[in-house]
Amino acid sequence: MSNQDKKINLDIRKNRPQTLAAAFGGLMEIFGVRSSDADLAKNWKNIVSSDIYNIANVVAVKKTKNGKFNIVLRPISPAFALELSYKINDCKSQINKYYGHDAVAKITIRK
């Protein structure tokens, strides 16, 4: 499917202002590029499995100098912190699969 086949409605205005990262993340999605941290936060539900999505939220994503991501996750409840720590490797592999390369440098859990 080419980019010309997609219907893009540029007349829709958001109710609240967007950050530049969110706006560029949307543009990158239109062109099929997956390299932004906004893309990771926006598509968190689609990237990781439902068992990870249901217990953790993305708090911060920072891109390092070598182009990899340092991701900070916060469990929904402190009780899920241990379970989330067991699923970090699965989470990392799912994110790397989404981006198509070794994109994650480190995942940190913040309670």
C-alpha positions in Angstrom: 0.0 0.0 0.0 1.5 3.3 -1.1 1.3 6.5 0.8 -0.9 7.9 -2.0 -3.6 5.4 -1.3 -4.2 6.7 2.2 -6.9 9.3 2.8 -5.5 12.1 4.9 -7.9 14.6 6.4 -5.9 17.7 7.3 -9.0 19.7 8.1 -9.5 18.0 11.4 -8.4 20.2 14.3 -7.5 18.7 17.7 -9.4 20.0 20.7 -6.2 20.8 22.6 -2.8 21.9 21.4 -0.3 19.2 20.6 3.4 19.0 21.3 5.7 19.0 18.4 6.7 15.5 19.2 3.1 14.3 18.9 2.6 16.2 15.7 5.7 14.9 14.1 4.9 11.4 15.3 1.6 11.7 13.4 3.4 12.9 10.3 5.9 10.0 10.5 3.0 7.6 10.8 1.5 8.9 7.6 4.8 8.4 5.8 5.4 5.0 7.4 8.5 6.0 9.4 8.9 4.5 12.9 11.7 6.3 14.7 10.2 8.7 17.1 9.6 8.4 20.8 6.2 10.0 20.3 5.3 7.0 18.1 6.3 4.6 20.9 4.1 6.4 23.5 1.2 6.8 21.1 1.1 3.2 19.9 2.0 1.5 23.2 -1.2 -0.5 23.2 -0.4 -1.9 19.7 3.3 -2.5 20.3 3.4 -4.6 23.5 1.2 -7.5 24.4 -2.0 -7.0 26.4 -0.6 -8.4 29.6 2.2 -5.8 29.6 -0.2 -3.0 28.4 -2.6 -3.8 31.2 0.0 -3.4 34.0 2.3 -0.6 32.8 2.3 2.9 31.3 5.1 4.7 29.5 6.3 7.5 31.6 9.3 8.7 29.6 11.2 7.9 26.5 14.6 9.4 25.9 16.7 8.9 22.8 20.4 8.4 23.4 23.2 9.7 21.3 23.5 6.3 19.5 19.8 6.5 18.5 18.5 3.9 21.0 15.7 4.5 23.5 15.9 4.6 27.2 12.3 3.8 28.3 10.8 4.4 31.8 7.7 2.4 32.7 5.4 2.9 35.6 3.2 0.0 36.8 -0.4 0.8 37.3 -0.1 -0.4 40.9 3.1 -1.0 42.9 2.0 -4.6 43.3 2.6 -5.1 39.5 6.3 -3.9 39.7 7.6 -7.4 40.3 5.5 -9.0 37.5 6.6 -6.2 35.2 10.3 -6.8 36.0 9.8 -10.4 34.8 8.4 -9.2 31.5 11.0 -6.6 30.7 12.8 -8.9 28.2 9.5 -9.6 26.4 8.7 -5.9 26.3 12.1 -5.1 24.9 11.8 -7.8 22.1 8.3 -6.6 21.2 9.5 -3.0 20.9 12.5 -4.0 18.8 10.2 -6.1 16.6 8.0 -3.1 16.0 10.9 -0.8 15.0 12.6 -3.6 13.0 16.0 -3.2 14.7 17.7 -3.1 18.1 16.0 0.1 19.2 16.0 -0.3 23.0 19.0 0.4 25.2 17.4 0.2 28.6 14.0 -0.2 30.2 13.6 1.2 33.8 10.7 0.6 36.1 9.7 3.6 38.3 7.3 2.9 41.1 
